């Protein structure tokens, strides 16, 4: 059977089925819609008749009922109407009544009459029925005619479809023959052959698609040829990579997506002692990791691998023989063109020797840290041990200088006092540099006026400058904003060192401090230069002048005293400020030390930094502030107890002395002093413990009083610790008489004000 015949028969069958379905569906719809309309209308009419005859049935008005029935039959085209009472007794009837059957639809009645019945009710009570028959012959005639018309239309349409199918089949066969010839052409000539395309229908589009397919096949053939060449090159590359993996010194492990080993290189076998056949199908972690492998690292690897992520760690592994070794492990997922993971590649590098070196370095670093700590502790202890006797030397020499004496004796005593002060300065420099080297020195922030700090520093150096008839000049513009925020104390230390050096090494000429400034957003950049006309620095010494223990004259017989730490400390402090100390100098002509620092500007309405609670008494009111106060002094050194007693001899205070912390707590409980001064390092109970006991007693019912530390420990950490453990203030030995008395007056005054506020 030809395609043309198949096409005609197929279209005819499809059309026949479609027409049959359409005719049946249409006739059913026509019958159903007319029956529904007739059924609804008839039931509504019967209900209306039942309501219209209700009163007549109740009154048994037979004449009305008979007249009503007769008029309805003649006017409404009814086959009959019959009215009965509730007992079924006939009250009226007209038309051809042969009985009633309400279970048959209008289209299915055989006598041409559709029967309906409607009850006559009042308040839900049945009083009779209205029975009537509607003539449906017209409906039957309409349905019969519709069926005949549908069959005639179907026959006519089938004939037209058969003719159309014949024409379409002929047309399609001609066009398909063109496609067949095109396919034969492609088969003979290969992809790329084209056929002639005419018309504008589906077959035309198929022809166009055929040409495009032929063209695409030609392109695909070219692409396949290129990919074939690429595959050859890739195979060669894979071979090279396989050779690299085989001969690589690093261990290479390939696993499947479940983390099971599929291949390892010879380096793996050499390092672990396992062969490829022994490890295939095993988990690298279970195989190589042991008791001392870091669990956190193992969990991190497992988590990363579970999330299909790359991971790089260092971990301790174990060989087949139980030997441990460290590896740097790099695990990477390998994905296909769709982004799905197909395997994992792990590269391990033996870093056992490197780890050993690192451990040695860590041990060396730890040893150096311990050495630095020991050095710091030694310096702190040395400072403490030196400051304790120096407190007595400077204190007693100060007391003796207050008295009149022979000029030669006074001069010798002043030399003793000055030498002791120089020794304290040396100790301070050594401690500062030690803290800088240990990285423990940090800057603080406070509001201050830079100009005032510079002027104060110059005032301190003025006495020495006057002795040499040296002008000491400050050059700074009044337009410069000097209200700044920074570490006032360390900046003062830098300036005191630089200006003090300039005065010390200048015998004639002048010393000047020049300050320029550049305004920035919220900041000010200051350029500070200290210039002198002194001895200068030889060119060969310039590169080393800021190193520790270096001086212009480093010989044993040098003329100028000093530790050689001042400039080294200045350099490191300026670096903490973010600047750099530089020097320009010529031997015999003078030097210029300069640096640049940037400081934050103070807020526009910054409050004056004054602690209103801490009243500092002046010299004229000291004795008044301290009207017979009771002061407890805890000090284990007899010399220092005697010194404090002599320093406070003129103040009329009542002194209580304790030789250790235990005595201090006992005396506090018995005497309730107004103020406690305690050393830190004491036998039996130190100053920290004594302070803690005193504060504990004050929490119960003992009155509060200030506790002041007087210690030879000069490190800032000691002061912070003292304040954190309940002390109110801190004095460092050696202490002079004026500082001691002002400290006492300050806290006595504060205590009195506190008590007045409570009262």
Residue pairs with C-beta under 8 A, 6 or more apart in sequence:
3 169
3 172
3 173
3 176
4 166
4 169
4 170
4 172
4 173
5 169
7 165
7 168
7 169
7 172
8 162
8 165
8 166
8 169
11 161
11 164
11 165
11 168
12 158
12 161
12 162
12 165
15 157
15 158
15 161
16 158
19 154
19 157
19 158
20 154
23 150
23 151
23 154
26 146
26 150
27 143
27 146
27 147
27 150
30 142
30 143
30 146
31 107
31 143
34 106
34 107
34 139
34 142
34 143
35 105
35 106
35 107
35 139
38 106
38 114
38 134
38 136
38 139
39 105
39 106
39 114
42 114
42 116
42 132
42 134
43 116
43 118
45 76
45 132
46 116
46 117
46 118
46 130
46 132
47 118
49 72
49 81
49 118
49 130
49 132
50 118
50 119
50 120
50 121
50 129
50 130
51 120
52 68
53 65
53 68
53 83
53 120
53 128
53 130
54 120
54 121
54 122
54 127
55 61
56 64
56 65
56 68
57 65
57 83
57 85
57 91
57 120
57 127
57 128
58 122
58 127
60 85
60 91
62 91
62 92
65 83
65 91
65 92
66 92
66 94
68 92
69 81
69 82
69 83
69 92
69 93
69 94
70 94
72 78
72 81
72 94
72 132
73 80
73 81
73 94
73 95
77 134
77 135
78 95
78 132
78 133
78 134
78 135
79 95
79 96
79 112
79 113
79 132
79 133
79 134
79 135
80 93
80 94
80 95
80 96
80 97
80 113
80 131
80 132
80 133
81 92
81 93
81 94
81 95
81 130
81 131
81 132
81 133
82 90
82 92
82 93
82 97
82 100
82 130
82 131
82 132
83 90
83 91
83 92
83 93
83 128
83 129
83 130
83 131
84 90
84 91
84 128
84 129
84 131
85 91
85 127
85 128
86 126
86 127
86 128
91 128
95 133
97 131
97 133
98 111
100 115
100 117
100 131
100 133
101 115
102 115
102 116
102 117
104 114
104 115
105 114
106 114
106 134
106 136
106 139
107 136
107 139
107 140
107 143
109 115
109 136
112 135
112 136
112 137
112 140
113 133
113 134
113 135
113 136
114 133
114 134
114 136
115 131
115 132
115 133
116 131
116 132
116 133
116 134
117 129
117 130
117 131
117 132
118 129
118 130
119 126
119 128
119 129
120 126
120 127
120 128
120 129
120 130
121 127
172 203
175 199
175 203
175 207
176 203
178 195
178 196
178 207
179 195
179 206
179 207
179 210
181 195
182 193
182 194
182 195
182 207
182 210
182 211
182 214
183 210
185 193
185 195
186 192
186 193
186 214
186 217
190 218
190 221
191 214
191 215
191 217
191 218
191 220
191 221
192 214
192 215
192 217
192 218
193 214
194 211
194 214
194 215
195 207
195 210
195 211
197 204
197 207
197 208
197 211
198 204
245 252
245 265
246 265
246 266
247 266
248 265
248 267
249 267
250 267
250 347
250 348
250 349
251 264
251 265
251 267
251 268
251 271
251 272
251 327
251 346
251 347
251 348
251 349
251 350
252 264
252 265
252 267
252 268
252 345
252 346
252 347
252 348
253 261
253 263
253 264
253 268
253 284
253 345
253 346
253 347
253 348
254 261
254 262
254 263
254 264
254 343
254 344
254 345
254 346
255 261
255 262
255 284
255 343
255 344
255 346
256 262
256 343
256 344
257 341
257 342
257 343
257 344
259 283
259 284
259 285
259 305
259 344
260 281
260 282
260 283
261 279
261 280
261 281
261 282
261 283
261 284
261 287
262 280
262 343
263 276
263 280
264 274
264 276
264 279
268 274
268 279
268 348
269 275
269 276
271 319
271 325
271 348
271 350
272 288
272 317
272 319
272 320
273 319
273 320
273 321
274 287
274 320
279 287
284 346
285 298
285 301
285 302
288 317
288 318
289 298
289 315
289 316
289 317
289 318
290 316
290 317
290 318
290 324
292 316
292 324
293 315
293 316
293 317
293 318
294 315
294 316
297 313
297 314
297 315
298 315
300 311
300 313
301 311
301 313
301 315
301 329
301 331
304 310
304 311
304 331
305 311
305 331
305 344
308 333
308 341
309 333
310 330
310 331
310 332
310 333
311 329
311 330
311 331
312 328
312 329
312 330
312 331
313 328
313 329
314 326
314 327
314 328
314 329
314 351
314 355
315 326
315 327
315 329
316 324
316 325
316 326
317 324
317 325
317 326
317 327
317 348
318 324
318 325
319 325
325 350
325 352
326 350
326 351
326 352
326 354
326 355
327 348
327 349
327 350
327 351
328 348
328 349
328 351
329 346
329 347
329 348
330 346
330 347
330 348
331 344
331 345
331 346
332 344
332 345
332 346
333 341
333 343
333 344
334 341
334 342
334 343
334 344
334 345
335 341
335 342
336 342
372 437
372 438
373 438
375 434
376 434
376 435
376 438
376 440
379 430
379 431
379 434
380 431
380 713
380 714
380 715
382 427
383 427
383 430
383 431
383 712
383 713
383 714
383 715
384 681
384 711
384 712
384 713
384 714
385 712
386 423
386 427
386 712
387 424
387 427
387 712
387 714
387 732
387 733
387 734
388 637
388 640
388 712
388 733
389 639
390 420
390 423
390 424
390 733
390 734
391 640
391 643
391 712
391 733
391 734
391 735
392 637
392 639
392 640
392 643
393 416
393 420
393 734
394 417
394 420
394 421
394 424
394 734
394 736
395 643
395 646
395 647
395 734
395 735
395 736
395 737
396 643
396 646
397 413
397 416
397 417
397 420
398 417
398 736
398 737
399 643
399 646
399 647
399 737
400 413
401 410
401 413
401 414
401 417
405 413
420 734
422 561
424 734
425 563
426 563
427 714
428 714
429 563
429 565
429 566
429 569
430 563
430 565
431 714
431 715
432 441
432 493
432 565
432 569
433 548
433 565
433 568
433 569
433 572
435 441
435 715
435 716
436 569
436 572
436 573
440 717
441 573
441 576
442 576
443 486
443 487
443 490
443 576
443 577
444 487
444 489
445 485
445 486
445 487
445 600
446 485
446 486
446 487
446 488
446 609
447 483
447 484
447 485
447 602
447 606
447 609
448 484
448 485
448 486
448 488
448 609
449 482
449 483
449 484
450 482
450 484
450 491
450 515
450 526
450 599
451 476
451 480
451 482
452 482
453 488
453 491
453 492
453 495
454 474
454 476
454 495
454 513
454 515
455 474
456 492
457 492
457 495
457 496
457 499
458 472
458 474
458 499
458 513
460 496
461 472
461 496
461 499
461 500
461 503
462 472
464 500
464 503
464 504
465 471
465 472
465 503
465 511
468 503
468 506
468 507
468 508
469 508
470 503
470 506
470 508
470 509
470 510
470 511
471 510
471 511
472 499
472 503
472 510
472 511
472 512
472 513
473 510
473 511
473 512
473 513
474 512
474 513
474 515
475 512
475 513
475 514
475 515
476 482
476 513
476 514
476 515
477 516
477 517
480 515
480 516
480 517
480 524
481 517
481 519
481 524
481 601
483 601
483 602
483 606
484 524
484 599
484 600
484 601
484 602
485 599
485 600
485 601
485 602
486 577
486 597
486 599
486 600
487 577
490 573
490 576
490 577
491 577
491 597
493 569
493 570
493 573
494 570
494 573
494 574
494 595
495 513
495 528
495 530
497 566
497 567
497 569
497 570
498 530
498 570
498 593
499 511
499 513
499 530
500 566
501 566
501 567
501 593
502 511
502 530
502 531
502 532
502 534
502 591
502 593
503 511
503 532
504 560
504 562
505 532
505 534
505 535
505 552
505 560
505 591
506 532
506 533
506 534
506 535
506 590
507 534
507 535
508 533
509 532
509 533
509 534
509 590
510 532
510 533
511 530
511 531
511 532
511 533
512 530
512 531
512 532
513 528
513 529
513 530
513 531
514 528
514 529
514 531
515 526
515 527
515 528
515 529
516 526
516 527
517 524
517 525
517 526
517 527
518 524
518 525
518 527
520 598
522 600
522 601
523 598
523 599
523 600
523 601
524 598
524 599
524 601
525 596
525 597
525 598
526 596
526 597
526 598
526 599
527 594
527 595
527 596
528 594
528 595
528 596
528 597
529 592
529 593
529 594
530 592
530 593
530 594
531 590
531 591
531 592
532 590
532 591
532 592
533 589
533 590
534 590
534 591
535 552
535 587
535 588
536 585
536 586
536 587
536 588
536 589
536 590
536 591
537 545
537 552
537 583
537 585
537 586
537 587
537 591
538 552
538 587
539 587
541 550
541 552
542 583
542 585
544 550
545 551
545 552
545 567
545 583
546 567
546 568
546 570
546 571
546 581
546 583
547 568
548 564
548 565
548 568
549 563
549 564
549 565
549 568
550 564
550 567
550 568
551 558
551 560
551 562
551 564
552 558
552 560
553 559
553 560
554 564
567 581
567 593
570 581
571 581
574 580
574 581
574 595
574 597
577 597
577 598
578 597
578 598
579 595
579 596
579 597
579 598
580 595
580 596
581 593
581 594
581 595
582 593
582 594
582 595
583 591
583 592
583 593
583 594
584 591
584 592
584 594
585 591
585 592
613 750
613 753
613 754
614 746
614 750
615 746
615 749
615 750
615 753
616 742
616 745
616 746
617 625
617 742
617 745
617 746
617 749
619 738
621 745
622 651
622 741
622 742
622 745
623 650
623 651
623 652
625 745
625 748
625 749
626 651
626 652
626 653
626 741
626 744
626 745
626 748
628 652
628 653
628 654
629 653
629 654
629 674
629 675
629 744
629 748
630 653
630 654
630 656
630 671
630 672
630 673
630 674
630 675
631 648
631 653
631 654
631 655
631 656
631 673
631 674
631 675
631 676
631 677
631 744
632 656
632 658
632 664
632 667
632 668
632 671
632 673
632 675
632 676
632 677
633 641
633 644
633 655
633 656
633 657
633 658
633 677
633 678
634 657
634 658
634 659
634 660
634 661
634 663
634 664
634 676
634 677
634 678
634 679
634 682
634 687
634 690
635 641
635 644
635 657
635 658
635 659
635 677
635 678
635 679
635 682
635 710
636 659
636 660
636 679
636 681
636 682
636 683
637 679
640 679
640 733
641 657
641 659
644 655
644 677
644 740
645 655
645 657
647 737
647 740
647 741
648 655
648 740
648 741
648 744
651 741
651 744
653 744
656 667
656 671
656 673
658 664
658 666
658 667
659 682
660 682
660 683
660 684
660 685
661 678
661 682
661 684
661 685
661 686
661 687
661 689
661 690
661 693
662 684
662 685
662 690
664 676
664 678
664 685
664 690
664 694
665 685
665 690
665 693
665 694
665 697
667 673
668 676
668 694
668 697
668 702
669 697
669 702
672 702
672 703
672 705
673 705
674 705
674 748
674 751
675 705
675 706
675 707
675 708
675 744
675 747
675 748
675 751
676 691
676 694
676 705
676 706
676 707
676 708
677 708
677 710
677 744
678 687
678 690
678 691
678 707
678 708
678 709
678 710
678 727
679 687
679 709
679 710
679 711
680 686
680 687
680 688
680 709
680 711
680 712
680 713
680 718
680 722
681 687
681 711
681 712
681 713
682 690
685 693
687 709
687 711
687 722
687 727
688 721
688 722
688 725
691 707
691 725
691 726
691 727
692 725
692 726
694 702
694 707
694 726
695 707
695 726
698 704
698 705
704 751
704 754
705 751
706 728
706 729
706 747
706 748
706 750
706 751
707 726
707 727
707 728
708 727
708 728
708 729
708 730
708 731
708 743
708 744
708 747
709 719
709 722
709 727
709 729
709 730
709 731
710 731
710 733
710 735
710 740
711 718
711 722
711 730
711 731
711 732
711 733
712 732
712 733
713 732
714 732
718 730
719 730
722 730
723 730
728 747
729 743
729 746
729 747
731 739
731 740
731 743
